[in-house]
C-alpha cells in the first residue's frame, strides 16, 4: 500500500505540471517574494489536504444522509453559477 501511494504520488505527471510549471510560473511573477509565495502555496496545500482527510472522518456520519448530499450539491451549483456569472460579467 505504501509503495502504491508513493508511485501514485511521484509517478503522476500532474505533480510536476501543477507544482513545477503552474506554481513556478505564477511565483516567478512575484519578483523577490517568489519563494515566499511558493512556500505559502505549499503550506496552504498541506493544510487543505490534511483538512480534507480529517474532515472526512468527522463528516462521514453527516454525509451518509442523502439530504446532506443534496445540500452540498446545491452549494456547489450555486458557487459554480456565481463564478460563471462573474466571468461573463467581467468579459
ROSE-4610 file (N, C-alpha, C; in Angstrom, 1 decimal, always signed):
// ROSE-4610
residu = [X/X/X/X/X/X/X/X/X/X/X/X/X/X/X/X/X/X/X/X/X/X/X/X/X/X/X/X/X/X/X/X/X/X/X/X/X/X/X/X/X/X/X/X/X/X/X/X/X/X/X/X/X/X/X/X/X/X/X/X/X/X/X/X/X/X/X/X/X/X/X/X/X/X/X/X/X/X/X/X/X/X/X/X/X/X/X/X/X/X/X/X/X/X/X/X/X/X/X/X/X/X/X/X/X/X/X/X/X/X/X/X/X/X/X/X/X/X/X/X/X/X/X/X/X/X/X/X/X/X/X/X/X/X/X/X/X/X/X/X/X/X/X/X/X/X/X/X/X/X/X/X/X/X/X/X/X/X/X/X/X/X/X/X/X/X/X/X/X/X/X/X/X/X/X/X/X/X/X/X/X/X/X/X/X/X/X/X/X/X/X/X/X/X/X/X/X/X/X/X/X/X/X/X/X/X/X/X/X/X/X/X/X/X/X/X/X/X/X/X/X/X/X/X/X/X/X/X/X/X/X/X/X/X/X/X/X/X/X/X/X/X/X/X/X/X/X/X/X/X/X/X/X/X/X/X/X/X/X/X/X/X/X/X/X/X/X/X/X/X/X/X/X]
num = [1/1/1/2/2/2/3/3/3/4/4/4/5/5/5/6/6/6/7/7/7/8/8/8/9/9/9/10/10/10/11/11/11/12/12/12/13/13/13/14/14/14/15/15/15/16/16/16/17/17/17/18/18/18/19/19/19/20/20/20/21/21/21/22/22/22/23/23/23/24/24/24/25/25/25/26/26/26/27/27/27/28/28/28/29/29/29/30/30/30/31/31/31/32/32/32/33/33/33/34/34/34/35/35/35/36/36/36/37/37/37/38/38/38/39/39/39/40/40/40/41/41/41/42/42/42/43/43/43/44/44/44/45/45/45/46/46/46/47/47/47/48/48/48/49/49/49/50/50/50/51/51/51/52/52/52/53/53/53/54/54/54/55/55/55/56/56/56/57/57/57/58/58/58/59/59/59/60/60/60/61/61/61/62/62/62/63/63/63/64/64/64/65/65/65/66/66/66/67/67/67/68/68/68/69/69/69/70/70/70/71/71/71/72/72/72/73/73/73/74/74/74/75/75/75/76/76/76/77/77/77/78/78/78/79/79/79/80/80/80/81/81/81/82/82/82/83/83/83/84/84/84/85/85/85/86/86/86/87/87/87/88/88/88/89/89/89/90/90/90/91/91/91]
x = [+0.8/+0.0/+0.9/+1.9/+2.8/+3.5/+4.0/+4.6/+3.6/+2.4/+1.4/+1.1/+1.1/+0.9/+2.0/+3.2/+4.4/+4.4/+4.1/+4.1/+3.0/+1.8/+0.8/+1.2/+1.9/+2.4/+3.5/+4.6/+5.8/+5.8/+5.0/+5.0/+3.8/+3.1/+1.9/+2.4/+2.2/+2.7/+2.0/+0.8/+0.2/+1.0/+1.7/+2.5/+3.5/+4.1/+5.1/+4.5/+3.4/+2.7/+2.2/+1.6/+1.0/+2.0/+3.0/+3.9/+5.0/+5.6/+6.8/+6.4/+5.5/+5.2/+4.1/+3.0/+2.0/+2.4/+2.7/+3.1/+4.4/+5.3/+6.6/+6.4/+5.5/+5.3/+4.5/+3.6/+2.9/+3.8/+4.6/+5.6/+6.6/+7.0/+8.0/+7.6/+6.3/+5.8/+5.8/+6.1/+6.1/+7.4/+8.4/+9.6/+10.4/+10.9/+11.7/+11.0/+9.6/+8.8/+8.4/+9.0/+8.6/+8.8/+9.8/+10.0/+8.9/+8.6/+7.6/+6.2/+5.9/+4.7/+4.7/+5.8/+5.9/+5.7/+6.4/+6.3/+4.8/+4.3/+2.9/+1.9/+2.1/+1.2/+1.4/+2.6/+2.9/+2.2/+2.4/+1.8/+0.2/-0.3/-1.8/-2.3/-1.5/-1.8/-1.8/-0.8/-0.7/-1.9/-2.2/-3.3/-4.6/-4.8/-6.1/-6.3/-5.2/-5.4/-5.5/-4.8/-5.0/-6.4/-6.9/-8.3/-9.3/-9.1/-9.9/-9.9/-8.7/-8.6/-9.3/-9.0/-9.6/-11.0/-11.4/-12.8/-13.7/-13.1/-13.9/-14.3/-13.4/-13.6/-14.7/-14.7/-15.7/-17.1/-17.0/-18.3/-18.9/-18.3/-18.7/-20.1/-20.5/-21.9/-22.9/-22.5/-23.4/-23.6/-22.6/-22.7/-23.2/-23.6/-24.2/-25.7/-26.2/-27.6/-27.8/-28.7/-28.9/-29.2/-29.9/-30.3/-29.0/-28.0/-26.8/-26.1/-26.2/-25.6/-26.3/-27.7/-28.4/-28.1/-27.9/-27.5/-26.1/-25.2/-23.8/-23.8/-24.6/-24.7/-25.2/-26.2/-26.8/-25.8/-25.0/-23.9/-22.9/-22.5/-21.5/-22.1/-23.4/-24.0/-24.1/-24.5/-24.6/-23.2/-22.2/-20.8/-20.4/-20.7/-20.3/-21.1/-22.4/-23.2/-22.7/-22.3/-21.8/-20.5/-19.6/-18.3/-18.6/-19.5/-19.8/-20.3/-21.2/-21.8/-20.7/-19.9/-18.8/-17.8/-17.6/-16.7/-17.3/-18.6/-19.3/-19.4/-19.7/-19.8/-18.5/-17.4/-16.1/-15.5/-16.1/-15.6/-16.0]
y = [-1.2/+0.0/+1.3/+1.2/+2.4/+2.6/+1.5/+1.7/+2.2/+1.7/+2.2/+3.7/+4.1/+5.5/+6.4/+5.9/+6.6/+6.7/+5.6/+5.5/+6.5/+6.5/+7.4/+8.9/+9.1/+10.5/+10.9/+10.2/+10.6/+10.3/+9.3/+9.0/+9.7/+10.5/+11.2/+12.4/+12.6/+13.8/+15.1/+15.0/+16.2/+16.8/+16.0/+16.5/+17.6/+17.2/+18.1/+19.2/+19.0/+20.1/+21.1/+20.7/+21.7/+22.4/+21.6/+22.3/+23.0/+22.4/+23.0/+24.1/+23.7/+24.6/+25.7/+25.3/+26.2/+27.1/+26.5/+27.2/+28.0/+27.4/+28.1/+29.3/+29.2/+30.4/+31.5/+31.1/+32.2/+32.8/+32.0/+32.5/+33.4/+33.1/+33.9/+35.4/+35.6/+36.9/+37.8/+37.1/+37.8/+38.5/+38.5/+39.2/+38.6/+39.4/+38.9/+38.1/+38.2/+37.4/+36.0/+35.6/+34.4/+33.2/+33.1/+32.0/+32.0/+33.2/+33.3/+32.8/+33.2/+32.8/+31.3/+30.7/+29.2/+28.5/+28.9/+28.3/+28.4/+29.6/+29.8/+28.9/+28.7/+27.8/+26.4/+26.0/+24.6/+24.3/+25.3/+25.2/+25.1/+26.0/+26.0/+24.7/+24.1/+22.8/+21.7/+21.7/+20.7/+20.9/+22.1/+22.3/+21.9/+22.2/+21.8/+20.3/+19.6/+18.1/+17.5/+18.0/+17.5/+17.7/+18.9/+19.2/+18.3/+18.0/+17.1/+15.7/+15.3/+13.9/+13.8/+14.8/+14.8/+15.1/+16.1/+16.5/+15.3/+14.5/+13.4/+12.4/+12.3/+11.4/+11.9/+13.2/+13.8/+14.0/+14.2/+14.5/+13.2/+12.1/+10.8/+10.5/+10.6/+10.3/+11.3/+12.6/+13.6/+13.4/+13.0/+12.9/+11.5/+10.7/+9.4/+9.6/+10.8/+11.0/+11.6/+11.2/+11.8/+13.3/+13.7/+15.1/+16.0/+15.5/+16.3/+16.4/+15.4/+15.5/+16.5/+16.5/+17.5/+18.9/+19.2/+20.5/+20.8/+19.9/+20.1/+20.3/+19.5/+19.7/+21.1/+21.5/+22.8/+23.9/+23.8/+24.8/+24.8/+23.7/+23.6/+24.2/+23.9/+24.5/+26.0/+26.5/+28.0/+28.7/+28.0/+28.6/+28.6/+27.5/+27.5/+28.5/+28.7/+29.7/+31.1/+31.4/+32.7/+32.9/+31.9/+32.1/+32.3/+31.6/+31.8/+33.1/+33.6/+35.0/+36.0/+35.9/+36.9/+36.8/+35.7/+35.6/+36.3/+36.0/+36.6/+38.1/+38.5/+40.0/+40.7/+40.0/+40.7/+40.6/+39.9/+39.7/+40.9]
z = [+0.0/+0.0/+0.0/+0.8/+0.8/-0.5/-1.1/-2.5/-3.5/-3.5/-4.4/-4.2/-2.9/-2.6/-3.1/-2.9/-3.4/-4.9/-5.6/-7.0/-7.6/-7.0/-7.5/-7.2/-6.2/-6.0/-6.9/-6.9/-7.6/-9.1/-9.5/-10.9/-11.7/-10.9/-11.5/-12.2/-13.5/-14.2/-13.8/-13.2/-12.7/-11.5/-10.8/-9.7/-10.2/-11.3/-11.9/-12.7/-13.4/-14.1/-13.2/-12.1/-11.2/-10.4/-9.8/-8.9/-9.6/-10.6/-11.2/-12.2/-13.1/-14.2/-13.8/-13.2/-12.9/-11.7/-10.6/-9.4/-9.7/-10.4/-10.7/-11.6/-12.6/-13.4/-12.7/-11.8/-11.1/-10.0/-9.4/-8.4/-9.0/-10.3/-10.9/-11.1/-11.2/-11.4/-10.1/-9.0/-7.7/-7.3/-8.2/-8.0/-6.8/-6.0/-4.8/-3.8/-3.9/-2.9/-3.5/-4.6/-5.2/-4.3/-3.5/-2.6/-1.5/-1.0/+0.0/-0.6/-1.8/-2.4/-2.6/-3.1/-3.3/-2.0/-0.9/+0.4/+0.9/+0.8/+1.2/+0.5/-0.8/-1.6/-1.2/-0.9/-0.4/+1.0/+1.9/+3.2/+3.1/+2.2/+2.0/+1.5/+0.6/+0.0/+1.1/+2.0/+3.0/+4.0/+4.4/+5.3/+4.7/+3.4/+2.7/+2.6/+2.3/+2.1/+3.5/+4.5/+5.9/+6.4/+6.1/+6.5/+5.8/+4.5/+3.8/+4.4/+4.8/+5.4/+6.7/+7.6/+8.9/+8.9/+8.0/+7.9/+7.4/+6.5/+6.0/+7.2/+8.1/+9.2/+10.1/+10.3/+11.2/+10.5/+9.2/+8.4/+7.9/+8.1/+7.5/+7.9/+9.1/+9.6/+9.0/+8.9/+8.4/+6.9/+6.2/+4.7/+4.3/+5.3/+5.0/+4.6/+4.9/+4.6/+3.2/+2.4/+1.0/+1.1/+2.1/+2.2/+2.3/+3.0/+3.2/+1.8/+1.0/-0.4/-1.3/-1.1/-1.9/-1.5/-0.2/+0.2/-0.3/-0.2/-0.7/-2.2/-2.9/-4.4/-4.7/-4.0/-4.2/-3.9/-2.9/-2.6/-3.7/-4.2/-5.3/-6.6/-6.9/-8.1/-7.9/-6.8/-6.6/-6.7/-6.2/-6.4/-7.9/-8.6/-10.0/-10.8/-10.5/-11.2/-10.9/-9.6/-9.3/-10.0/-10.1/-10.8/-12.2/-12.8/-14.3/-14.6/-13.7/-13.9/-13.8/-12.8/-12.6/-13.8/-14.3/-15.5/-16.7/-16.9/-18.1/-17.9/-16.7/-16.4/-16.6/-16.3/-16.4/-17.8/-18.7/-20.1/-21.0]
